Amino acid sequence: MSERVLAVANQKGGVGKTTTAVSVAAALAEMGQRVLLVDLDPQGNATTGLGIDPRGLDRTMYDVLVRGEPIEDAIEGTAVRNLFAAPSSLDLAGAEIELVSMFSRERKLAQALAQVRQDYDFIFVDCPPSLGLLTVNALAAATEVLIPVQCEYYALEGVAQLIRNVMLVQEDLNPDLVISTIVLVMYDARTRLAEQVSQEVRAHFGDKVCETIVPRSVRLSEAPSHGLPITVFDPGSRGAHAYRKVAREILSSPPGPGGDEEPAPPATPVADAVSAPDGGAAGITDGAGPLPAEMDTTEGEATAPSADVASSEDVEPPGDALGARLASGSGGS
């Protein structure tokens, strides 16, 4: 089995990491791939989003990382055939402190996954919204990184910092690690800003960015409360269709060997790539163009922007601010 281990990471919270991890994993499982989803976030949203109650579990990823329990003993089945989960719990919040004094603390997850990697086609690791020791463990164990990017202003600020950390992990812990996939999520076709963010990301990251854009969707927000991925909760919804397309893109475009691909975007520095010389937003007239009306945020017919939602004319072009956010990566959240 040619297994792939994808760390789903972005230091910014609320950008769709867990939704993307759960939805893509479920979509690939539907396609016949054997998939394991490792929940490394102490909040445990991926765990509950798959219908698993962490309060009734004997072992979780805390026991695997801190106590050295075999990961096979923590893996649970889900409502989706071929999809399995290694659940999280609140105890994982203290794992970073407990791991500090341990030998080979950055490789605990890699050592655990080595026992089961050959049993799965894909392993997804849902990372916490931080760049701490848990995320470093995920990056050290992964073969590639999947970055969900919300199509809004603040979502760009953590991307550059994450890329720098990926480079450090590649240099010191995992030379085969690559950034293989960037997924644009929470796209609101009614705003000009969402299209500008989309074009900035595509202009800089090129073919690492999935062609499919995931729209905002009420059904995507409702699915976790039912303990089901969107592909099961509402198979015909726009969110389900979008994540199936993302899964097909990932399945059909495996990354090359680590030595042939850099983890960070090549050539042009981030600030230069996303900022136009005249101070305007670069590449605004290039890229994918606006999404069709059917990619709107509602689940019914496409509608015009309502009074409480800014139209494209109401959104001020962000200019250099987008580039600054993508370049800094260390601003406030």
Beta strands, then each sheet from edge to edge (+ up, - down):
strand 1: 4-8
strand 2: 35-39
strand 3: 76-77
strand 4: 83-86
strand 5: 122-126
strand 6: 144-150
strand 7: 178-187
strand 8: 209-215
sheet 1: 3+ 4- 2- 5- 1- 6- 7- 8-
end
